[in-house]
Amino acid sequence: MIRLFTLPAGFLLDLLMGDPRWLYHPVCLIGKLISVLEKGIRKVFPKSEKGELAGGVLEVILVCLITFLVPFGIIHLLYGWNFWAGFVLETFWCGQLLATRSLKDESMKVYDRLKNGTIEEARYAVSMIVGRDTQSLTEVGVTKAAVETVAENSSDGIIAPMLYMAIGGIPLMFLYKGINTMDSMLGYKNDKYLYFGRCAAKLDDVANYIPARTSGWLMALSTVFVGMDTKNAVKIYRRDRRNHASPNSAQTEAAMAGALDVQLAGNAYYFGKLYEKPTIGDPIRPVEIEDILRSNRLLYATCIAGAILFWGVRMLVWLYAGI
């Protein structure tokens, strides 16, 4: 029963420690695994539409098997040797695979540069956490990009991993991170990955379907604890949660925009090309730098609510499934 505490203990560890730069992160290993497998698979499969689709499917199968079975084997052996050694590693891995503190820290670097630095420094800081072109962003554009990143990553960086940890322990948490990392590395609609990365992108959509919607509702309802606009958060979430090409990305962005009473998203440049995207939320008031602080307060409220919810789920899984 003590293993039930690995989730809340890991969450607290993430809040306290974040991701120290001196500590090698398991997602880096997953990224290297994906790169090595991609190079090998591309040498074997033909460079045709069907060949790349088949190669992409094989990549997904191998990454999923490895990211699940390796941590499963290590944890199983460690618990068999010494319970507390297994408990410590499971808690430590849980803390590493959550991104609450690091998401807050990285967005606050943008806030600091907007307040105390130059616009060029702020653009550089936000370029570290977004995929869009940032070299021509205004102060408002930089702020919006930071707030949108906090909103979107609250789901796939924190709520989704906690959900999978709750229902399947560390191995399922690692499996989810493998799927999510594949999407971030392979899920592009360009010439190189249009076919090879299709399976990875579709699987990520499936894996994030329930977590994204859970995150959206958690964020909208968590506004109660930080004194934000709950009514508008629920309204905009229900209205604009599909205003994105991805079925999942706008879920938390909509809740965040409604909570802050601002308008997010809209057109953006990627690799020098303008992409027309719908807006999310209503411009009840203009976006301002302090919205980065507000977004982080809502992030923490949402994640604490999620940790409590998923700890309850973990207890139910243990009671009724014994895992």
C-alpha positions in Angstrom: 0.0 0.0 0.0 2.9 2.3 0.6 3.5 2.3 -3.2 0.4 4.4 -3.5 2.4 7.4 -2.2 4.8 7.3 -5.2 2.5 9.6 -7.2 2.1 12.4 -4.6 5.7 12.1 -3.5 6.9 12.3 -7.1 4.7 15.4 -7.7 6.1 17.1 -4.7 9.6 16.2 -5.8 8.9 17.8 -9.2 7.7 21.0 -7.4 10.8 21.2 -5.3 13.5 20.1 -7.7 12.2 20.6 -11.3 14.7 19.4 -13.9 18.2 20.3 -12.8 20.5 20.8 -15.8 23.2 18.5 -14.3 20.8 15.6 -14.1 20.4 13.5 -17.3 16.7 13.3 -18.1 15.1 10.0 -19.2 13.3 11.8 -22.1 16.7 12.5 -23.6 17.3 8.7 -23.6 13.9 8.2 -25.3 14.8 10.9 -27.8 18.1 9.1 -28.7 16.3 5.8 -29.0 13.8 7.3 -31.4 16.6 8.8 -33.5 18.7 5.6 -33.6 15.7 3.5 -34.6 14.6 6.0 -37.3 18.1 5.9 -38.9 18.1 2.1 -38.9 14.5 1.7 -40.1 15.0 4.2 -43.0 17.9 2.2 -44.3 15.8 -1.0 -44.5 12.4 0.3 -45.8 12.0 1.7 -49.3 11.7 5.5 -49.7 8.1 5.3 -51.0 4.8 6.2 -49.4 4.0 2.7 -48.3 7.6 2.0 -47.2 7.7 5.1 -45.0 4.2 4.3 -43.5 5.4 0.8 -42.7 8.7 2.0 -41.3 6.8 4.6 -39.1 4.6 1.8 -37.8 7.6 -0.3 -36.9 9.2 2.6 -35.2 6.1 3.2 -33.0 5.9 -0.5 -32.1 9.5 -0.7 -31.1 9.6 2.5 -29.1 6.4 1.6 -27.2 7.7 -1.9 -26.3 11.0 -0.6 -25.1 9.7 2.4 -23.2 7.2 0.1 -21.4 9.3 -3.0 -20.8 12.6 -1.5 -19.7 11.2 0.5 -16.8 8.8 -2.4 -16.0 11.8 -4.8 -15.7 14.0 -2.4 -13.7 11.2 -1.6 -11.2 10.2 -5.2 -10.9 13.8 -6.4 -10.2 14.5 -3.5 -7.8 11.3 -4.1 -5.7 12.2 -7.8 -5.6 15.6 -6.9 -4.2 14.7 -4.1 -1.8 11.3 -2.5 -1.4 12.6 0.9 -0.4 15.0 1.0 -3.3 12.1 0.4 -5.6 10.0 3.0 -3.9 12.7 5.6 -4.2 13.4 5.0 -7.8 9.7 5.0 -8.7 9.2 8.3 -6.9 12.3 9.8 -8.5 11.2 8.8 -12.0 7.7 10.1 -11.4 9.2 13.5 -10.4 11.5 13.5 -13.5 8.6 12.7 -15.9 6.5 15.6 -14.6 7.2 19.1 -15.8 5.3 21.5 -13.4 8.3 23.3 -12.0 10.3 23.4 -15.3 7.3 24.7 -17.2 6.9 27.5 -14.6 10.6 28.3 -14.5 11.0 28.5 -18.3 8.0 30.7 -18.7 9.2 33.0 -15.9 12.4 33.5 -17.8 10.3 35.0 -20.6 8.5 37.2 -18.0 11.9 38.3 -16.5 13.2 39.3 -19.9 10.0 41.2 -20.8 10.2 43.1 -17.5 14.0 43.6 -17.1 15.6 42.9 -20.5 15.1 43.7 -24.1 12.5 42.4 -26.6 15.3 40.5 -28.4 16.1 38.7 -25.1 12.4 38.0 -24.5 12.1 36.6 -28.1 15.0 34.3 -27.5 13.7 33.1 -24.1 10.3 32.2 -25.6 11.9 30.5 -28.6 13.2 27.9 -26.1 9.7 26.8 -25.3 7.7 27.2 -28.5 7.9 25.9 -32.0 6.9 29.0 -33.9 9.1 31.7 -35.4 9.8 34.3 -32.7 12.2 36.8 -34.3 9.4 39.3 -35.2 7.1 38.9 -32.2 5.9 42.0 -30.4 5.8 42.2 -26.6 2.2 41.0 -26.8 3.1 38.2 -29.2 5.9 37.0 -26.8 3.5 37.1 -23.8 0.8 35.2 -25.7 3.2 32.5 -26.8 4.4 32.0 -23.2 0.9 31.8 -21.9 -0.2 29.4 -24.6 2.8 27.1 -23.9 1.9 27.0 -20.2 -1.6 26.1 -21.0 -0.9 23.4 -23.6 1.9 21.8 -21.8 0.0 21.6 -18.6 -1.8 18.7 -20.2 0.9 16.6 -22.0 3.6 17.6 -19.6 1.8 17.1 -16.3 -1.8 15.9 -16.2 -1.4 13.2 -18.9 1.6 11.6 -17.2 -0.1 11.7 -13.8 -3.2 10.0 -15.3 -1.1 7.2 -16.8 0.9 6.8 -13.6 -2.3 6.5 -11.7 -3.7 3.7 -13.9 -0.6 1.8 -14.8 2.3 2.9 -12.6 5.7 4.0 -13.9 5.9 1.7 -16.9 2.7 3.2 -18.4 4.0 6.7 -17.5 7.2 6.0 -19.5 5.1 4.5 -22.4 3.1 7.8 -22.6 6.3 9.8 -22.6 7.6 7.6 -25.4 4.5 8.3 -27.4 4.6 12.0 -26.7 8.3 12.3 -27.6 7.8 10.5 -30.9 5.1 13.0 -31.8 7.3 15.9 -31.0 10.2 14.4 -33.1 8.4 12.7 -35.9 4.8 14.1 -36.1 5.5 16.9 -38.7 3.5 17.3 -41.9 6.5 18.0 -44.0 8.3 16.0 -46.8 10.5 14.1 -44.4 7.8 13.0 -41.9 4.4 13.2 -43.7 4.2 9.4 -44.0 7.0 8.2 -41.6 5.6 10.2 -38.7 1.9 9.7 -39.4 1.4 6.7 -37.0 3.3 8.5 -34.2 1.1 11.6 -34.6 -2.2 9.6 -34.7 -1.2 7.6 -31.6 -0.3 10.7 -29.7 -3.8 12.1 -30.5 -5.3 9.0 -29.1 -3.1 8.9 -26.0 -3.9 12.5 -25.2 -7.6 12.5 -26.0 -8.9 11.8 -22.5 -6.0 13.6 -20.6 -6.5 16.8 -22.7 -10.2 17.0 -21.9 -9.6 16.2 -18.3 -7.0 18.9 -18.2 -9.4 21.4 -19.8 -12.1 20.8 -17.2 -9.6 20.7 -14.3 -8.2 24.1 -15.4 -11.6 25.7 -15.9 -12.8 24.6 -12.5 -9.4 25.3 -10.7 -10.0 29.0 -11.5 -12.2 29.0 -8.3 -9.0 28.5 -6.2 -7.1 31.4 -7.7 -9.9 33.9 -8.1 -10.1 33.9 -11.9 -13.2 34.1 -14.2 -14.7 30.6 -13.7 -17.8 31.4 -15.7 -15.9 32.6 -18.7 -13.4 29.8 -18.5 -16.2 27.2 -18.8 -17.9 29.2 -21.5 -14.8 29.6 -23.7 -13.7 26.0 -23.0 -17.0 24.7 -24.3 -17.0 27.0 -27.3 -13.4 27.1 -28.5 -11.8 23.8 -27.4 -11.9 22.6 -31.0 -10.3 25.7 -32.5 -7.1 23.9 -33.5 -5.9 21.5 -36.2 -5.0 19.1 -33.4 -8.0 17.6 -31.5 -6.3 18.1 -28.2 -4.2 21.3 -28.3 -6.9 23.8 -27.8 -8.5 22.2 -24.8 -6.4 23.8 -22.1 -5.7 26.9 -24.2 -9.5 27.6 -24.3 -9.8 27.2 -20.5 -6.8 29.5 -20.0 -8.0 32.2 -22.4 -11.4 32.2 -20.7 -9.9 32.3 -17.2 -7.7 35.3 -18.1 -10.5 37.1 -20.1 -8.1 37.4 -23.1 -7.8 36.2 -26.7 -5.1 33.7 -27.5 -3.9 31.8 -30.6 -4.5 33.2 -34.1 -2.1 33.3 -37.1 1.6 32.4 -36.5 4.7 31.8 -38.6 6.5 28.5 -38.6 9.8 28.1 -40.5 9.1 31.3 -42.4 5.6 30.3 -43.5 2.4 32.0 -42.2 -0.2 29.6 -40.9 -3.7 30.9 -40.5 -5.2 29.6 -37.2 -8.4 30.5 -35.5 -8.4 32.6 -32.3 -9.3 31.2 -28.9 -11.2 33.3 -26.4 -12.6 36.9 -26.5 -10.5 40.1 -26.1 -12.4 41.3 -23.0 -9.2 43.0 -22.0 -5.7 43.3 -23.7 -3.0 40.7 -23.1 -0.4 42.0 -20.7 2.9 40.7 -19.3 1.4 39.9 -15.9 -0.7 37.2 -17.7 2.4 35.0 -17.5 2.3 35.1 -13.7 -1.5 34.5 -13.7 -1.1 31.5 -16.1 1.4 30.0 -13.7 -0.9 30.4 -10.7 -3.6 28.6 -12.7 -1.1 26.0 -13.8 -0.2 25.2 -10.2 -3.8 25.1 -9.1 -4.7 22.8 -12.0 -1.8 20.4 -11.3 -2.5 20.2 -7.5 -6.1 19.4 -8.3 -5.0 16.8 -10.8 -2.5 15.2 -8.3 -5.3 14.9 -5.7 -7.7 13.5 -8.3 -5.3 10.9 -9.7 -4.1 9.9 -6.3 -7.7 8.9 -5.7 -7.7 7.0 -9.1 -4.5 5.3 -8.1 -6.1 4.1 -4.8 -9.1 2.7 -6.7 -6.9 0.9 -9.2 -5.0 -0.7 -6.3 -8.2 -1.6 -4.4 -9.9 -3.2 -7.4 -7.1 -4.4 -9.7 -4.3 -4.9 -7.2 -1.7 -3.0 -9.3 
